[in-house]
Amino acid sequence: MTNKTIGKYGENLAKEFLIKKGYKILELNYHYSKVAEVDIIAKKDNTIHFVEVKTRTQRLFGAPMEAINAKKIKSIYSCAQFYINNSKNHFEKMQIDAIAIILDKNKEPQIDFLENISLN
């Protein structure tokens, strides 16, 4: 599988994971600019969630969460602000979440969900 294929597969797993947890998916791969993109925008209750998904087939080059750095969080935040400012919907709260997925050939995918990540 190519990195792009692995990433799309991981995003589909993440989408299904969120749906099972009661989230409503609003957007997939929402682009604000050439460099700012959010993998999944979802809603649960009155909170809008901007979800970054990282998928790896192994931990050799680090855990998926290690790929979400301050620059990436700032990019997601910019995209989130643009989305909220241009949405006809009103949300009481917003947060940035992350889903890390490890795909092991011999096991079920391991999915870790970190809610409300920030730069602090």
Stockholm file with secondary structure:
# STOCKHOLM 1.0

chainA/1-120         MTNKTIGKYGENLAKEFLIKKGYKILELNYHYSKVAEVDIIAKKDNTIHFVEVKTRTQRLFGAPMEAINAKKIKSIYSCAQFYINNSKNHFEKMQIDAIAIILDKNKEPQIDFLENISLN
#=GR chainA/1-120 SS CCHHHHHHHHHHHHHHHHHHTTCEEEEEEEESSSSCEEEEEEEETTEEEEEEEEEESCSTTCCGGGGCCHHHHHHHHHHHHHHHHTCSSCCSEEEEEEEEEECCTTSCCEEEEECSCCCC
#=GC SS_cons         CCHHHHHHHHHHHHHHHHHHTTCEEEEEEEESSSSCEEEEEEEETTEEEEEEEEEESCSTTCCGGGGCCHHHHHHHHHHHHHHHHTCSSCCSEEEEEEEEEECCTTSCCEEEEECSCCCC
//
